[in-house]
Amino acid sequence: MILVTGATGAIGSLLVQQLIQAGMPVRVFTRNPEKAAKFGSAVEVFVGNLDDENSLVHAMQGVERFFLITSSTQQDKNALEAAKQTGASHVVKISTQEAGWTPVEGHGHWHKEREDLIRASGIASTILRPTMYMNFALSWISSIRAENTIYVAGGNGKLAPIDPWDVASVAKAALTEDGYKNLAYELTGPELLTFGDMAEVISKTTGQTVRRVEISESKQGEIFAKMGLPKHTVDGLVETFRLIQRGRFSYTTKDVEISTGSKPHTFKMWMQEHLKAFQ
Ligand SMILES: NC(=O)c1ccc[n+]([C@@H]2O[C@H](COP(=O)([O-])OP(=O)(O)OC[C@H]3O[C@@H](n4cnc5c(N)ncnc54)[C@H](OP(=O)(O)O)[C@@H]3O)[C@@H](O)[C@H]2O)c1
């Protein structure tokens, strides 16, 4: 049995879909069973909370491997303690690209702390360190609809955004195949793009000219705050955009292809798949 936390989120939903397709036994862990209804009877649904170690102990009964997405270090501690109590022996953990850098930067600090705990736990682990997900572009939909414009900081810095589907594919491989234990994978998309390049891809796919307007860091922070994100997350994301502007994310890796045997999706492919959301 494979336990998937974060199963109703961007990566987890696609991972569950891929595990079902592969015929694997899956238990999804959620606070909101209504959100897991989309998986139908193909999965077991466990209602629990990562803040509650006891619910994790119950959810991990009979589980060998589990997929972990957390938003606090305490949640990782709870999951590791539950795994020790129940004998779950392999965790596949979503971290972030910056956690693997020397020095660690921005958001990477929290994830690095959690990675260190996992490595010290004695439970076998696969750490996935993705770069920015392509679905960040979904946050531009309202300004595209209203004024054919995306407002974003980051200057002309390049990055290699990744399709969440590719992150899920590597997670699926790590959870179902041998050879992934105690390794870390740095996951990027296949091509380097500025946010201006992304606006061009959106223009070509939607057939309407979408312009990119550069905004200040503080304005970018206000946009994240309006999304309801807590202050420490907003500050971390603003730092990410500063690093993008400085060109720190301007490289690609081969880790998706090495793991799955397929090249990661381009932003054009992601846009074609999500075109309806932009219309
Ligand atoms: N976005 C990016 O560009 C990016 C890049 C690199 C790394 N990351 C990392 O990716 C992770 C986010 O992944 P995602 O975008 O797939 O997540 P997401 O779409 O934001 O979904 C979050 C998931 O976590 C679950 N959850 C939240 N609090 C919970 C709790 N207390 N107990 C149980 N479940 C809880 C939610 O489930 P329910 O609501 O169903 O309970 C939901 O399924 C973060 O660790 C982030 O740092 C993101």
The ligand as a MOL file (V3000), in Angstrom:
LIG
                    3D

  0  0  0     0  0            999 V3000
M  V30 BEGIN CTAB
M  V30 COUNTS 48 52 0 0 0
M  V30 BEGIN ATOM
M  V30 1 N 4.6860 25.7970 -6.5480 0
M  V30 2 C 5.9600 25.6810 -6.9270 0
M  V30 3 O 6.3900 26.2630 -7.9440 0
M  V30 4 C 6.8880 24.8020 -6.1170 0
M  V30 5 C 8.2090 24.6080 -6.5430 0
M  V30 6 C 9.0590 23.7780 -5.7930 0
M  V30 7 C 8.5690 23.1550 -4.6410 0
M  V30 8 N 7.2730 23.3820 -4.2450 0 CHG=1
M  V30 9 C 6.7810 22.6900 -3.0290 0
M  V30 10 O 5.6540 21.8920 -3.3910 0
M  V30 11 C 4.8210 21.7540 -2.2520 0
M  V30 12 C 3.3910 22.0870 -2.6390 0
M  V30 13 O 2.9550 21.1100 -3.5650 0
M  V30 14 P 1.5810 21.2750 -4.3320 0
M  V30 15 O 1.6440 22.5640 -5.1290 0
M  V30 16 O 1.2820 20.0200 -5.0430 0 CHG=-1
M  V30 17 O 0.5530 21.4800 -3.1300 0
M  V30 18 P -0.8490 22.1940 -3.1610 0
M  V30 19 O -1.4760 22.1190 -4.5090 0
M  V30 20 O -0.6800 23.5430 -2.5120 0
M  V30 21 O -1.7050 21.2700 -2.1840 0
M  V30 22 C -1.4020 21.1610 -0.8320 0
M  V30 23 C -1.8880 19.7920 -0.3510 0
M  V30 24 O -1.5080 19.6240 1.0220 0
M  V30 25 C -2.5930 19.1240 1.7450 0
M  V30 26 N -2.5220 19.6690 3.1050 0
M  V30 27 C -2.2440 20.9530 3.4640 0
M  V30 28 N -2.2530 21.0550 4.8200 0
M  V30 29 C -2.5220 19.8120 5.2970 0
M  V30 30 C -2.6750 19.2860 6.6080 0
M  V30 31 N -2.5360 20.0510 7.7040 0
M  V30 32 N -2.9560 17.9700 6.7350 0
M  V30 33 C -3.1330 17.1840 5.6300 0
M  V30 34 N -2.9910 17.6240 4.3750 0
M  V30 35 C -2.7020 18.9270 4.2060 0
M  V30 36 C -3.8450 19.5700 1.0220 0
M  V30 37 O -4.7910 18.5430 1.1850 0
M  V30 38 P -6.2910 18.7090 1.7250 0
M  V30 39 O -6.7070 20.1490 1.5580 0
M  V30 40 O -7.0730 17.7590 0.8600 0
M  V30 41 O -6.2410 18.2700 3.1490 0
M  V30 42 C -3.3760 19.6210 -0.4400 0
M  V30 43 O -3.6330 18.3830 -1.0640 0
M  V30 44 C 5.3690 22.6870 -1.1750 0
M  V30 45 O 6.1460 21.9260 -0.2740 0
M  V30 46 C 6.2460 23.6470 -1.9740 0
M  V30 47 O 7.2720 24.2280 -1.1930 0
M  V30 48 C 6.4250 24.1770 -4.9480 0
M  V30 END ATOM
M  V30 BEGIN BOND
M  V30 1 1 1 2
M  V30 2 2 2 3
M  V30 3 1 2 4
M  V30 4 1 4 5
M  V30 5 2 4 48
M  V30 6 2 5 6
M  V30 7 1 6 7
M  V30 8 2 7 8
M  V30 9 1 8 9
M  V30 10 1 8 48
M  V30 11 1 9 10
M  V30 12 1 9 46
M  V30 13 1 10 11
M  V30 14 1 11 12
M  V30 15 1 11 44
M  V30 16 1 12 13
M  V30 17 1 13 14
M  V30 18 2 14 15
M  V30 19 1 14 16
M  V30 20 1 14 17
M  V30 21 1 17 18
M  V30 22 2 18 19
M  V30 23 1 18 20
M  V30 24 1 18 21
M  V30 25 1 21 22
M  V30 26 1 22 23
M  V30 27 1 23 24
M  V30 28 1 23 42
M  V30 29 1 24 25
M  V30 30 1 25 26
M  V30 31 1 25 36
M  V30 32 1 26 27
M  V30 33 1 26 35
M  V30 34 2 27 28
M  V30 35 1 28 29
M  V30 36 1 29 30
M  V30 37 2 29 35
M  V30 38 1 30 31
M  V30 39 2 30 32
M  V30 40 1 32 33
M  V30 41 2 33 34
M  V30 42 1 34 35
M  V30 43 1 36 37
M  V30 44 1 36 42
M  V30 45 1 37 38
M  V30 46 2 38 39
M  V30 47 1 38 40
M  V30 48 1 38 41
M  V30 49 1 42 43
M  V30 50 1 44 45
M  V30 51 1 44 46
M  V30 52 1 46 47
M  V30 END BOND
M  V30 END CTAB
M  END
